[in-house]
C-alpha cells in the first residue's frame, strides 16, 4: 500500500497552475479548434503571445514570444485575440473552488494561486487528497486541466506544479502527472539538480555572475556556501539565495495579497509620433483604469507613464499625490501632463499608464489634486479641483447594464482597444 506522505508537510502548501489557461478557455468556446495549434495574444506584427496550446508548443511557440516569431515557427496556427473579460469570469469561478477548500488563497494572476491547506486536513483529508480533489473538480465542472504542486513552501510547491505539467516531446504531447508531491526529506534531491535560474530572485544578471563562479545548478549554489554568496552578491541577496538553495522559503501564503499596482500598456502596430493621438491613448487607458479601480474599491496615489521608443529604449515618469484618486479623468490629467514632458519625435512603440500606492477607496475623499511643474515642464502644471466620484459611479452603472463599450471619453474613441489587467 502506498503511504501518503503529504501528511508530514508542515505547513502544507498547494500551487495550482492552469494548463495553457487562455488557450484552453478559447477551446471551450471554439471546440472545432481542439487538437489544432492555437495561439492567443496580440494579433498584430508587434503583438506578444499570451498563451498557446501544447500543439503550438511543439513548434517552439511559448508565452511572451513576439507574435511574428510565433507565426514564423507555426504558420498553420490559429491566432486569436485575448478576451480578458471571459478569462476573468472563468478564473473567478475556479477561485471559488479553491476557497471551498481553504480560505487561505493567494491569487497569482488569473491562472494560478497558492493555497495553504494546513488547517483543512480534518475536513478534506491529506494535502495530496485535496490536490486531487481540486484537479478533479476543475476537470469535471469546467472541462479544464490544471497541474498541482504539493510541498511545505511556496517555492517547492511552485516547482512541483511545473513538474506535474504536460510535456512536449518529439512524438507529441506527453500527459503530465497532474499532481506532484515533494515530501520534506525529498526537497534537496528534488531541488539540487535544477538549473540555478529555477530559484526566485535569479534573473539574467545574477545568473551570469553565478555562472562565472561555476554555479550552474541549485546544488552548485548550495555547495558554494553562504559566505561566498554574501561576498559576491551582497548580504541580503546572498543569504536569500542560499536559503532557497537549502529549500528554506519562510514566506507564507498571503491570503489578503492585493495588487501593488493596476496598469495597462499597449504596443502599437506602427510607431506613433502625433502627440494628439498619444494623448487620446492615455485618456482611453486612464478611463479603463478608473473603471478597474472603482470595481476593486481602491484608489492610488502614484500615476506612472511608461514610454518605449522605436529603438526599444524605455523611460518612465511618475507623480505622487497627497490623496488617492480613482477617476479616469483625474488619472488622465496626471498622465497627460507627464506625457507632455516627453520628447516624442523618435516615435513611440509602446505606451503604458499605471496607478500604484493603492489603498481602500473610503480612506480619503478625492476632493482635489495638483500636479506641480517639474523640470521637464517648468511653465505648466495641471490641476483638477472637481470631484468625479458621482460621474464615475454613473459610468460604472451604465457599463454594467450595457457593456464596457457603451460609454467612454470622446477623445478615447477608437483608442481603447486592449484589455486592462491587474499587475
N, C-alpha and C positions, 0 to 999 in steps of 0.2 A: 504494500500500500504506500502511495506517495504521501510524504509528510508535507503539510502546508506550512512552510517556514515563514510566511508573511506575518504570522502572529508574533514573531520575535522582533518585529520592527517597532521602534520607539524613538521618535514619533513615526507614524505611518502616513506616507505621502503618496498620492497618485498624481501623475501628469497625464492628462487626456489630450490627445492631439488628433484632430480630424484629418482624415486622409484626403489630400487634394480637395479641400473643402469647397472653394468657389466652383471649381470644375465639376465636382460631384453634385452640387446643387443644380448646376446647369443641366446635367444629365437627368436629374429628376424631372425637370420641366421640358426636356427635349430627349425623350427616351430613344428616338431614332438615331441619336449620336452615340449610344452605348457601344463600346468596342472600338471607336474611332479616336484618333488623336485630336484632342480638343484643348485649345489654349484660351485662357481668359486674361484680359488686360487691355491696355491702350491699343486701339486698332490702327493708329497712325504709325508712320515710319519711326517716330521718336517714342512710341509707346513702350511700356515695360510689361513683362509677363508677371501677372499676379498669381496665377495658378495654372496648372495643366494636368491632364490625365496621365496615368502611368504609360499609356500607349504613346503619348507625345514624349515622355521622358526617355523612352527607348532610343530616340534620335538625338539625345543630348540636351533637350529643352529643360529648363528649370526656372523657378521663380526668380524675379529680379533681373532676368536676362533681357537685354534690349529686344523689342519685338521684331525688328528687322533681322536680327541674328536668328531668332526662333523660326521665322518664316524661311530663312535660308536652309536651316537644318531640317525642317519638316514642312516642305511646301504644300503637302497634301492636308495639313492640319486645318480644322475648322476654328477660326478665330472669332471669339465673342467678346463684346464689351462687358465690363463688370456691371453688376446690378447690386450695389451695396445695400439698398433698402431690403431686397429679397434675402441676401445673406444675413443681414441683421435680424430679420424676422425669424429665420430658421435657427440662428445662433441663440436667440433669446429662449426659444423652446428647448433647445438642447441644454442650456444652462439651468433650466428648471429641473431637468433630470439630475444634474449634479447636486443641486440644492435639496433634492428629495433624499439624498444620501447623507449629506453633511452641510451645515450652514457655513463651514469654513472653506469657501471657494474664492480663489484669486484668479479672476479672468486675465488672460494674456491675449488680447485681440479677440476677434470673433471666433477663431477656430481652435483655441486651446485654453486650458486652465489647469491650475494646481488645486488639489483638494487635500485637506488634512482630514483623514478618516480615523484618527486615533480614537476619538470618542464614539465612533459609530459601530464599534465591533460588537457590542451587546445586542444591537438591533439587527445588524446585517451580516454578522459573522466576520471572517478574516478579511484583511485588506485585499488579498488575492480574489476572494469571492466577490467583493464589491467591485473590483476592476472588471471582472467578467459580467457582473450584473449590469453595470453601466454600458459596457460594449454591446451586450445583447439587447438592451432596451433601445439604444440608438439605432441598431440594425433593424429591430422589429418595428419601432414607431416612426422612423424617418427614412428607412431604406438607405442609410448612410453608414460608412465604416469609420472607425476610429482606432487608434493604437494607444495603449495604456501602459505606462511605466509605473512600477511599484518599487519604492525604496524608502529609506528613512530620512532623506533630504531632498530638497527640490532639485538640486543638480543631478543626483543619482537617478531620480525619477524621470527627469527630462531626458537624460541619455538612454535610460531603459526604454522609454517610449519610442525613441529613434531605432533602437534595436528590434522593436516589435513591428516595425513598419514593413509593408511590402517592398520587395527589391526588384530592380530592373536588371535582367540578365540578358545574355545573348539569345536565349531561346524564348524570351518573353518576360512577362511579369510573374515573379515568384511570390506566392502568398506569404505574408509575414506571420509571425506567431500571434499577433493581435494583442497579447498581454505578455509583458516580460517582467519578471521579479528578480531583484538583486537583494539577496539576504545580507545581513550585516557582515558576516565573515567572508563574503564573496566580493565585497566592494573593491578592494585593491586589485584583485585578479581581473575584475571587470574593467576597471578604470585604467590601469597602468599600460596596457598595450595600445591605448588610443593615442592619436596624434595630439600634440600639446595644444593645438588650436581648438580642441573639444572643450577646454576649460573656459568658463566665463571670465572675461577680462583679458583674454589673449587675442588681441587684434593683430593686423598685419605688421605693425611696427614692433610690438612686443615679440611676435613670433620670429621676426628677423633677428632680433637681439638674442633670443633663446637658441635659435639655430646656430648662431655664431659661437655659442658656448658648447655646441654639440648636443643640445637638448632638442630631441625630435618627438619623443613620446612623453606621456604623463609620468611614466615610470622613470625616464631620464630626469625629469624635473624633480621628482621626489628624491632621487639619489644625489643630485647636486647639493641639496641641503638648504636649510633656511638662511644661513649666514651668507652664502654666495648670492642667493637671490636678493636678499636685502641690499647687499653691496652693489649689485648690478641694476636693480630696478627701484630701489628706494624701500624704506621700511614698510610703508602701508601696502604697496603693491606686491612686494616680495613675500611678506608674511601671508597675504591673502592667497596668492597662487600656491604657496607651499601647503597651506591648509587644505585647499581644494585638491591638490595632488594626493593628500593623505585622506581624501574622502570626507573631510570635515567642512560642512556647509551649514553654519548655525542660523542662517536667515530663515525665519519661519514663514509659513503660508500666511499672507496678509489678506484677510477676508474683506477688509474695508479699503483695499487698494483702489485708488481713484486715479484718473488720468492726470498727469502732470501738466499737460497742455492739450489743447484742441486746435487742430490746424488743417489746412488744405493747401495743396500745391498742384500745379498743372504744368506739364511740358507741352509746348506749342508745336504744331506741325511745321511752322516756319518762324524764324526769328522775328520778333516784333520790335520796332523802333518808335512807333507812334505813341507818344505819352497819353493821348486821349484813350486809345484802345487799351493800354495797360491800366489806366485808371478805372475803366469800365470793368476790367477783370477783377481789380481789387474790390470794387463795390460789390460785385456778384459774390466773391469769396466771403467778404465780410458779412453780407446778408445771410449766407448759408451758415456761417459760424454762429451768428446771433441766434439762428433757429436752433442749432445744436445746444448752445449754452442755455437757452431758455428751457429746452426739453430736459437737460440734465440738472437744471436748477442751480447753476453755478455762474459766477462772474470771474473775470480775470483782470489783473492789474497791468500786465505787460503785453503789449502788442508787438509782434516781430514780423518784419518783412524780409523775405528771402528772395534774392535775385541771382539767377545763373545766366551768364552771358554766352554768346556764341562760341567763345573759346574755352568753355567749361569752367572758367573762373567763377567763384561764387562769393557773394557778400551778404551779410545780414545786418539789419538795422532794427533797433528796439527802442521802445519808450515805455517807461513805467509810471503809472499814475497813483495818486493817493487813494482813490476809491476804485473798486472794481466796476467794470462795465460789461454789459451783455447785449446791448442793442446793436444791430447791424450797422446803423448809421454812425454810431459812435466809433465802432471799430474801423469803419471805412474812413472816417475823418482822420484818425491817427495814422492808419496805414497809408492813406493818400498823402499825408504830409511827409511821411518817411520816404515815399516814392519820389516826391518832388526834389529831394536832396540827392538823388542818384542820377549819374550821367548815363543816359540810355542809348547813346549814339552807337555803341558797339552791337546793339541788338540783343534782345532778351530771349533766351531759350526756355527758361523755366521761371515761374513766379509763384511765390507762396506767401500765405498770411497765417499766422497762428496767434493764439491767446494763451498765456500761461499765468502763473501766480493765481491759481484758481481757488475759489472759496465759495461757501454757500451763498445763494442769491439774497438771502434775508439778512446777511451780515451788515450791510450798509446800503442805504438808498442811493441810487445813481442820480444825483442831483446835478452834477456838473463835473467837467474835467477840462483840463487845459493841456495843450501840447506847446511847450515853450520853444522859442527859436533855438536851434542847435547850430554847431559850427558849419554844417552843410547848407544851412538856410538861415543866415543871420537876420534877415529882414522880416521874416514872416513866421507867425505861429498860428496854429489852428485852434479854435475854441468852440465847443458846443455846450450851450447852457441849458437847453430844454431837456426835460426827461422824455425818453422814448418808451417808457415802460408800457403805457396803455396801447401805443401803436404796435409794439412787439406782441402783446397779448392778442390783439385783433388779428394780426398777420398769422399767428400760430393757429388760431381758431379756424381761419379761412383755409389754411393748408391742411389741417386735419380733415376738414369736410370735403375739400375739392382737390387735394393733392398738392405736392410741393411746387409744381409749376404754375399754380393758379394765380399767384400774385408775387411781385418782386419789384425791386427798384428799376425804374425806366432805363437808367444808364447801364444796367446789367443785362438787358435783353440780348440773348444770344451768347452771353459770356459765361453763364452758369451751366456748363456742360460736362462737369466732372463731379464725382461724389465727394462729400466731406467725411473724413474719418477721425475717430478718436486716436490720438497718438499716445 
